[in-house]
Amino acid sequence: MTLVAPTVAGYEASADLASLLVRTAQDDELSVSAETLRLSCKCAHCNRARFDGRFPKAFPGIAITDIGDLGYGLNISFSDGHNRGIYPKSYLLNLAGR
């Protein structure tokens, strides 16, 4: 089975699915690792796991499996089955160091 990198306008997973490539209005291409994205998830499930001390400190080998465009942000799914996080586009730029 061949995996195809998910893509939406201005955003796409890298060929190895290990990072999200972000294209800015100035045609800059920024990158955020899948692990950084997974660690930065702000969904209720992840926030509760952090509060309870159950949130992992790392997600080695995590991959991006799907990207959904919600207009104001992206819903990103990961190879560990997590698909609840919504990443506002401004948050993605912040994670990418912009």
Backbone as ProteinMPNN parsed JSONL, in Angstrom:
{"seq_chain_A": "MTLVAPTVAGYEASADLASLLVRTAQDDELSVSAETLRLSCKCAHCNRARFDGRFPKAFPGIAITDIGDLGYGLNISFSDGHNRGIYPKSYLLNLAGR", "coords_chain_A": {"N_chain_A": [[0.844, -1.172, 0.0], [0.604, 2.184, -0.862], [1.254, 5.218, 0.69], [-0.254, 8.375, 0.518], [0.609, 11.702, 0.774], [-1.379, 13.798, 2.717], [-3.157, 16.781, 1.736], [-4.178, 20.212, 1.768], [-5.315, 23.401, 0.603], [-2.505, 25.39, 0.67], [-1.334, 23.969, 2.718], [0.369, 20.978, 3.479], [1.192, 17.573, 4.105], [4.491, 16.395, 4.587], [6.41, 14.319, 2.317], [7.246, 12.07, 3.732], [5.43, 12.06, 5.749], [6.066, 13.102, 8.208], [6.046, 15.749, 8.885], [4.348, 18.953, 8.739], [3.922, 21.019, 6.03], [3.829, 24.422, 5.544], [2.623, 26.968, 3.603], [3.149, 30.361, 3.249], [1.553, 33.599, 2.714], [3.497, 35.077, 1.524], [4.843, 33.305, -0.012], [6.682, 31.797, 1.406], [7.965, 28.75, 2.686], [7.219, 26.958, 5.431], [7.865, 24.663, 8.121], [6.479, 22.262, 10.331], [7.023, 19.829, 12.684], [5.427, 16.611, 12.862], [5.429, 15.5, 15.373], [5.734, 17.773, 17.038], [3.314, 19.04, 16.454], [1.494, 17.114, 17.444], [2.199, 17.069, 20.151], [1.395, 19.615, 20.774], [-1.323, 19.735, 20.719], [-4.47, 21.037, 21.582], [-6.921, 20.021, 22.271], [-9.819, 18.967, 24.213], [-9.511, 16.356, 25.2], [-6.691, 15.964, 25.16], [-5.892, 18.088, 26.812], [-7.08, 17.284, 29.221], [-5.671, 14.904, 29.671], [-3.118, 15.985, 30.085], [-3.605, 17.445, 32.45], [-4.18, 15.329, 34.178], [-1.733, 14.133, 34.259], [-1.136, 12.183, 32.371], [-0.344, 12.616, 29.812], [1.781, 11.962, 27.113], [5.357, 12.589, 26.957], [6.617, 12.6, 24.591], [6.213, 11.732, 21.117], [7.41, 9.642, 19.405], [8.112, 8.855, 16.019], [5.57, 9.489, 15.104], [3.041, 10.171, 12.671], [1.452, 12.212, 10.178], [-1.776, 11.617, 9.137], [-4.082, 12.581, 7.968], [-5.585, 15.621, 6.811], [-7.855, 18.088, 7.493], [-9.604, 20.853, 6.256], [-10.92, 23.532, 7.942], [-11.489, 26.09, 7.406], [-10.898, 28.381, 9.247], [-8.925, 27.011, 10.491], [-7.067, 23.895, 10.826], [-7.988, 20.48, 10.971], [-6.197, 17.93, 12.147], [-5.184, 14.628, 11.675], [-3.58, 11.822, 13.195], [-1.117, 9.152, 13.194], [-1.383, 7.662, 15.513], [-4.019, 7.437, 15.905], [-5.271, 9.629, 16.946], [-7.49, 12.282, 16.39], [-8.737, 14.628, 17.082], [-7.843, 17.203, 17.395], [-7.911, 20.693, 16.675], [-6.313, 23.047, 14.836], [-5.826, 26.32, 14.778], [-5.06, 28.549, 12.074], [-3.333, 30.68, 12.652], [-2.118, 29.701, 14.954], [-0.704, 27.537, 13.896], [1.198, 28.922, 12.344], [2.57, 30.151, 14.425], [3.627, 27.892, 15.751], [5.35, 27.115, 13.76], [7.281, 28.96, 13.989], [6.849, 31.533, 13.158]], "CA_chain_A": [[0.0, 0.0, 0.0], [1.342, 3.435, -0.943], [0.631, 6.316, 1.398], [-0.221, 9.649, -0.182], [0.629, 12.795, 1.735], [-2.588, 14.617, 2.66], [-2.921, 18.175, 1.386], [-5.254, 21.184, 1.585], [-4.738, 24.636, 0.053], [-1.502, 26.049, 1.493], [-0.817, 23.064, 3.743], [0.458, 19.584, 3.075], [2.126, 16.738, 4.847], [5.701, 16.066, 3.831], [6.339, 13.005, 1.666], [7.416, 11.016, 4.741], [4.333, 12.278, 6.696], [6.65, 13.464, 9.497], [5.897, 17.176, 9.164], [3.364, 19.725, 7.99], [4.513, 22.12, 5.29], [2.925, 25.569, 5.557], [2.999, 28.022, 2.65], [2.624, 31.661, 3.672], [1.132, 34.504, 1.636], [4.724, 35.573, 0.885], [5.431, 32.125, -0.65], [7.653, 31.107, 2.246], [7.517, 27.423, 3.086], [7.61, 26.658, 6.796], [7.633, 23.266, 8.454], [6.238, 21.914, 11.733], [7.07, 18.367, 12.772], [4.203, 15.941, 13.321], [5.542, 15.336, 16.823], [5.424, 19.069, 17.64], [1.866, 19.229, 16.332], [0.797, 16.195, 18.36], [2.463, 17.542, 21.509], [0.777, 20.924, 20.93], [-2.768, 19.633, 20.584], [-5.194, 21.708, 22.669], [-8.282, 19.489, 22.411], [-10.213, 18.658, 25.586], [-8.923, 15.063, 25.573], [-5.265, 16.166, 25.458], [-5.79, 18.944, 27.993], [-7.393, 16.453, 30.391], [-4.534, 13.992, 29.881], [-2.053, 16.796, 30.696], [-4.036, 17.726, 33.82], [-4.084, 14.081, 34.941], [-0.364, 13.614, 34.213], [-1.101, 11.016, 31.494], [0.018, 13.015, 28.453], [3.169, 11.572, 26.842], [6.357, 13.637, 26.771], [7.094, 12.504, 23.201], [5.47, 10.874, 20.191], [8.389, 9.257, 18.38], [7.597, 8.155, 14.847], [4.19, 9.871, 14.777], [2.875, 10.633, 11.29], [0.198, 12.877, 9.82], [-2.518, 10.721, 8.255], [-5.135, 13.299, 7.26], [-5.713, 17.046, 7.1], [-9.151, 18.644, 7.115], [-9.624, 22.317, 6.282], [-12.12, 24.053, 8.567], [-11.549, 27.512, 7.093], [-10.068, 29.124, 10.194], [-7.886, 26.128, 11.01], [-6.987, 22.54, 10.29], [-8.168, 19.304, 11.813], [-5.11, 17.04, 11.736], [-5.244, 13.272, 12.219], [-2.25, 11.253, 13.386], [-0.997, 7.696, 13.091], [-1.77, 7.005, 16.767], [-5.479, 7.424, 15.936], [-5.808, 10.896, 17.464], [-8.011, 13.127, 15.316], [-9.631, 15.598, 17.713], [-7.259, 18.531, 17.493], [-8.128, 21.74, 15.678], [-5.164, 23.949, 14.882], [-6.059, 27.568, 14.05], [-3.948, 28.845, 11.163], [-2.374, 31.537, 13.356], [-1.395, 28.805, 15.864], [0.252, 26.795, 13.064], [2.305, 29.83, 12.04], [3.322, 30.299, 15.668], [4.388, 26.655, 15.934], [6.383, 27.073, 12.728], [8.265, 29.984, 14.28], [6.499, 32.774, 12.461]], "C_chain_A": [[0.891, 1.237, 0.0], [0.576, 4.518, -0.216], [0.804, 7.594, 0.599], [-0.293, 10.745, 0.864], [-0.637, 13.625, 1.611], [-2.242, 16.076, 2.392], [-4.234, 18.956, 1.359], [-4.573, 22.475, 1.145], [-3.786, 25.302, 1.047], [-0.849, 25.186, 2.548], [-0.725, 21.66, 3.169], [1.431, 18.844, 3.972], [3.336, 16.479, 3.959], [5.564, 14.657, 3.269], [6.47, 11.864, 2.667], [6.375, 11.112, 5.862], [4.801, 12.71, 8.079], [6.551, 14.949, 9.817], [4.804, 17.784, 8.297], [4.094, 20.882, 7.337], [3.461, 23.211, 5.166], [3.448, 26.596, 4.568], [2.335, 29.327, 3.077], [2.204, 32.482, 2.461], [2.334, 35.068, 0.879], [5.479, 34.452, 0.169], [6.61, 31.532, 0.114], [7.087, 29.725, 2.554], [8.103, 27.118, 4.455], [7.255, 25.21, 7.091], [7.429, 23.118, 9.961], [6.218, 20.399, 11.805], [5.739, 17.818, 13.289], [4.245, 15.766, 14.837], [5.235, 16.646, 17.546], [3.926, 19.335, 17.588], [1.113, 18.373, 17.339], [0.975, 16.641, 19.805], [1.737, 18.856, 21.811], [-0.738, 20.902, 20.823], [-3.453, 20.211, 21.815], [-6.621, 21.199, 22.833], [-8.554, 19.126, 23.877], [-9.583, 17.351, 26.071], [-7.455, 15.232, 25.972], [-5.064, 17.053, 26.68], [-6.082, 18.162, 29.265], [-6.254, 15.498, 30.709], [-3.357, 14.741, 30.504], [-2.371, 17.05, 32.168], [-3.865, 16.503, 34.716], [-2.68, 13.492, 34.965], [-0.213, 12.396, 33.33], [-0.656, 11.355, 30.072], [1.482, 12.665, 28.211], [4.086, 12.779, 26.661], [6.883, 13.652, 25.34], [6.176, 11.57, 22.42], [6.422, 10.45, 19.078], [7.729, 8.489, 17.235], [6.181, 8.506, 14.452], [4.131, 10.43, 13.356], [1.519, 11.315, 11.134], [-0.531, 11.979, 8.828], [-3.633, 11.414, 7.477], [-5.141, 14.753, 7.705], [-7.088, 17.492, 6.61], [-9.123, 20.147, 7.26], [-10.959, 22.792, 6.835], [-12.307, 25.542, 8.286], [-10.601, 28.303, 7.964], [-8.892, 28.309, 10.722], [-7.957, 24.757, 10.375], [-7.305, 21.521, 11.37], [-7.151, 18.29, 11.304], [-5.263, 15.706, 12.451], [-3.843, 12.678, 12.212], [-2.281, 9.726, 13.391], [-1.308, 6.965, 14.39], [-3.292, 6.976, 16.933], [-6.092, 8.72, 16.439], [-6.251, 11.78, 16.297], [-8.932, 14.23, 15.841], [-9.122, 17.031, 17.688], [-7.626, 19.447, 16.34], [-7.033, 22.774, 15.898], [-5.489, 25.209, 14.088], [-4.826, 27.925, 13.217], [-2.912, 29.754, 11.81], [-1.523, 30.709, 14.334], [-0.349, 28.0, 15.085], [1.454, 27.663, 12.692], [3.185, 30.049, 13.261], [4.185, 29.069, 15.926], [5.539, 26.537, 14.938], [7.438, 28.162, 12.934], [8.036, 31.306, 13.588], [5.736, 33.692, 13.365]], "O_chain_A": [[1.834, 1.32, 0.786], [-0.611, 4.723, -0.468], [1.881, 7.863, 0.067], [-1.158, 10.72, 1.74], [-0.95, 14.112, 0.525], [-1.171, 16.551, 2.771], [-5.274, 18.422, 0.974], [-3.361, 22.614, 1.305], [-4.199, 25.725, 2.127], [0.094, 25.623, 3.208], [-1.625, 21.205, 2.463], [2.367, 19.425, 4.521], [3.217, 16.36, 2.74], [4.699, 13.893, 3.698], [5.873, 10.804, 2.478], [6.424, 10.338, 6.818], [4.018, 12.687, 9.028], [6.932, 15.369, 10.91], [4.394, 17.223, 7.281], [4.802, 21.637, 8.004], [2.337, 22.955, 4.736], [4.589, 27.045, 4.68], [1.118, 29.391, 3.245], [2.469, 32.102, 1.32], [2.206, 35.488, -0.271], [6.634, 34.635, -0.216], [7.443, 30.84, -0.47], [5.873, 29.554, 2.668], [9.32, 27.031, 4.622], [6.44, 24.605, 6.393], [8.112, 23.758, 10.761], [5.475, 19.752, 11.067], [5.028, 18.475, 14.05], [3.217, 15.871, 15.507], [4.546, 16.636, 18.566], [3.339, 19.801, 18.565], [0.199, 18.853, 18.01], [0.031, 16.6, 20.595], [1.492, 19.174, 22.974], [-1.37, 21.958, 20.835], [-3.069, 19.917, 22.948], [-7.446, 21.863, 23.46], [-7.626, 18.997, 24.676], [-9.169, 17.253, 27.226], [-7.024, 14.708, 26.999], [-4.173, 16.803, 27.492], [-5.408, 18.352, 30.278], [-5.907, 15.303, 31.874], [-2.666, 14.192, 31.363], [-1.507, 16.89, 33.031], [-3.456, 16.622, 35.871], [-2.449, 12.469, 35.61], [0.738, 11.633, 33.502], [-0.597, 10.471, 29.217], [2.341, 13.03, 29.014], [3.641, 13.855, 26.262], [7.526, 14.617, 24.925], [5.466, 10.74, 22.988], [6.254, 10.86, 17.929], [6.906, 7.601, 17.452], [5.629, 7.881, 13.546], [5.068, 11.086, 12.9], [0.571, 11.027, 11.865], [0.028, 11.617, 7.792], [-4.084, 10.906, 6.449], [-4.753, 15.076, 8.828], [-7.435, 17.293, 5.446], [-8.667, 20.666, 8.279], [-12.01, 22.494, 6.269], [-13.186, 26.18, 8.865], [-9.607, 28.839, 7.476], [-7.972, 28.858, 11.328], [-8.789, 24.492, 9.508], [-6.934, 21.686, 12.532], [-7.235, 17.842, 10.161], [-5.447, 15.654, 13.667], [-3.026, 12.985, 11.344], [-3.329, 9.105, 13.567], [-1.483, 5.747, 14.37], [-3.799, 6.545, 17.969], [-7.308, 8.895, 16.368], [-5.501, 12.0, 15.346], [-9.807, 14.708, 15.119], [-9.883, 17.968, 17.931], [-7.65, 19.033, 15.181], [-6.856, 23.299, 16.997], [-5.438, 25.19, 12.858], [-3.695, 27.637, 13.608], [-1.72, 29.61, 11.538], [-0.339, 30.992, 14.515], [0.768, 27.805, 15.566], [2.593, 27.196, 12.721], [4.408, 30.123, 13.145], [5.355, 29.199, 16.284], [6.571, 25.936, 15.234], [8.378, 28.275, 12.147], [8.959, 32.11, 13.456], [5.355, 34.788, 12.953]]}, "name": "protein", "num_of_chains": 1, "seq": "MTLVAPTVAGYEASADLASLLVRTAQDDELSVSAETLRLSCKCAHCNRARFDGRFPKAFPGIAITDIGDLGYGLNISFSDGHNRGIYPKSYLLNLAGR"}
